[in-house]
Amino acid sequence: MENEKLKVGNVPNLRFKGFEEEWESKKLGEVATVSSGGTPNRAIASYWNGSIPWVSTGLINFNFINKVDEYITEEGLDNSSAKLFSQGTLLIAMYGQGKTRGKVAMLNIEATTNQACGAITTNKNILNPLFAFQNLTKRYDEIRDLSNQGGQENLSAGIIKGIEINFPKIPEQQKIASFLSLIDERITTQNKIIGELNVLKTTVAKKIFSQQLRFKDDVGNDFQEWECKNLQDVCTIIGGGTPETNKIEYWNGDIQWFTPTEIKSNFVSKSERTISISGLKNSSAKLLPKGTILLTTRATIGEVAISLEECATNQGFQSLVVKKNYNNVFLFNWLKVNKYELEKRVNGSTFPEISKSEIEKIEIVTPCLEEQTKIANFLSSIDQKIQTEKQILELLEKQKKYLLQQMFI
């Protein structure tokens, strides 16, 4: 590849050797047809559960769509505004929840779509669909900004047709698309590796905690039988709280203070907001030691993480500090496998919640500390492998993002 930064004209920063012509600029509507689909009447059973794939925007995620969740019948297709689109059609989410709007996908199957999906069929003599897919992927934020302003920000067929796209001759488009497809395949493989490792860990953990799999001690002898306890025998359970938000002296201190939305990984260390010693003393928040298991118990139930340093939480937690002769990583993994034990004890009409007293009564069967430690170390080794594979995935995604920025205009 050559770097074109010192050259002038309508060319990208990074380019394959042998291509020197300037790129052409057109509106998408000049080089592609843009339409949308529809939804058959759900009240008519004969319109649904047929053999024709039907795509909704939830399936659009910078991906290639090979399977769908719902199918319609020929009768449903004939009696709605749904249309059958060919393999290779680009889909763009015109509206949808959260960050869905503006995402793109390509059909790897013949399928219909709902009305929230824009369907782009390129003139293949002018615009390679894979090249267009990568181009629109790169421009996600830009495309979202084109949305209609109003109560709900949407894209429309008119807006999509008006998107300006720069492109070279077909041979260069094909080379770019093929190159980026190789990276996409590597990313797909990496996601599959991570998925399989997650399934492996879940499967093995279930067998361990049901005692279908047992460890032996360092000389090959069986460990003693597991004992049934209540969680209150295994750990001390501590709630949280929120300092008054209008008192600035309670905030931006040195104490990490977590909310349930921050529990997204196995270990946490830095929170989005911090509180001061004064905020801790003048609220129901408690200082939790390093190694505490943070357990979400209000609205979001059963998410867990281990704190890597002293911290506090809001009232959406009941945190677990393990007692002597118990391993926190063992208990953490037990909670992940037995999340249903929490969910079935939930109360609350406004939002779901589980009380400290209910958590304390939960029964847990535990081995001796030595076997707990062996189990914890074994499951942690799988977690470390998963983390390594996620880091590889992150590097691949960064590489793809860089190339998209440099290889397109």
Disulfide bonds with the S-S distance in Angstrom:
none
